[in-house]
Amino acid sequence: MSLTDPDLHPQVDRQSRSARADWWRDAVVYQVYPRSFADSDGDGIGDLQGLRSRLPYLDALGIDAIWLTPFYPSPLADGGYDISDHRDVDPRLGTLSDFDQLVSDAHALHLKVIVDIVPNHTSVVHPWFREALDSAPGSPARDRYIFRNGRGPHGELPPSDWKSHFGGSAWQRVEDGQWYLHLFDTAQPDLNWQNPGIRQYFLDTLRFWADRGVDGFRVDVAHSLAKDLSEPLRSQPTLDRQLPMDGSDPLYDRNELHDIYRSWRAVFDEYEPPRMAVAELWTPTSSRTYLYARPDELGQVFDFSLLNAPWDRNRFVEVINTSIADHASHAQDGGGLTWVLSTHDVPRHASRLALPSAVAPIDWVSSHGLQPLIDEDLGRRRAHAATLMMLALPGSAYLFQGEELGLPEVADIPIDAVQDPIAHRTGGAVKGRDGCRVPLPWQSDGASFGFGEQQSWLPQPPWLGRYAVQAQLVDGRSSLQLYRAALSLRHALQTRETHLVWLSQDVDGALHFRRTNGWECLVNFSNKPIPLPPGQPILRSDCTPLGPGTPLNPDTAVWLWRP
Ligand code: GLC
């Protein structure tokens, strides 16, 4: 899988890439879910020292940056997205000094560090919320959150029809009869972004972490925060599936958000180099998505359209074209183009891409992976092909820990072991997101496959050891070796334009594009092998011999070099 052609651009090493102020434009960012990455102290929960001890692994993998999901103090009602102190480390995960050591070690390897900022809500145990509960309706302490009187003769009905993303009403009643808004779990009360104190607090929180050396921020539910809270509260029973294109929804994607993010940009630009940010939005990708990526705002936005697409050639072409066009119309030189196939919120793509397009991945998980049964080899083949396709696209790519091992979704976690609040709020009808959060296997055996010395906080299935890092390091055809080869080649090949050229094919079901420097990617979505076009094959997703005479198997991809 090595590339020896001397005509290739010289590899730009990570040190040079990371020295660029806009390193994030074409970076490969690796998402770490710290509780599930590596456990250094044997309490079953992954921690910062565990991650620190595995930095050499990430160095060798060839990524540019790590994005850490929340490691802040939290009762863990929503995997750490229920924060009780935005400026500290949960004692189960470490200390601020551990965090500083982690950043320093990562920087020594020229790896950037991105942290999660969760501005829409806090935990119910946050001192502000406790103070709000102890204070009277209408008090300044309550004004940090969104408290309202209920409807009905005795205020016994929630103030509006707004729904929680995790099921049920978005309102919870408190002892004195008022209700508070929580767009997620009841343990995550929404903050009131009309309160200037909240705005200032988050500007200072960005500075707190930037001063500690973090290179960027991932902004949780960035399309929320600003809300139309004028009375009477407007009806919005459908969450964020269909949003108006003029920013007029009462809860999501409101125009005022862009003023907030412009004020954040002013903070990012206080630093040299300016800190980067990436917005998380679960709205359908639309021409409004890339507004958040404008250079005077966050600069980047997660584009989840590939992640939402089934294994279908035409859908992949369509979402790539739409994203490139939407990006061009808003972000222009901002470098906001991103691609994602897996995160901690969706079933892993090695399983998802084996599903028929009519089956919603989340429903498949809720059936414990039984309806339908999937062909795991097929899923892994397609996942590798989709990954090669994603890594050959212009822009930056976000990987989720464990996808480099080809990990499938663990769909059969026993329901009584599931911790996702979605499962609790839906009475188990929706099983939720734990299946992609199962702690990583580092060794083929041992109490938790090398994750730690004890059992892990989520049960690992017995078969997980087959995917262990230890085994994959010595198998030249493993998923891990494919990712390493792909990342190394990508760093040599990636260029900074934000467009590509589609090449036509005689064969139905082939997706084929070319980058300006002569890097091509061909994916076979058909059910028969297809001959390779001219060009030097440099990487195949199924690790078959690279010779040009070897046709491309179904459900696989190849990179070609044809300058
Ligand atoms: C984001 C996170 C998700 C979390 C939610 C509420 O979507 O990715 O894990 O549950 O925000 O904070």
Residues whose N, C-alpha, C, O or C-beta is under 5 A from the ligand:
A	BS01	GLC	D78 Y81 F184 D220 V221 D345
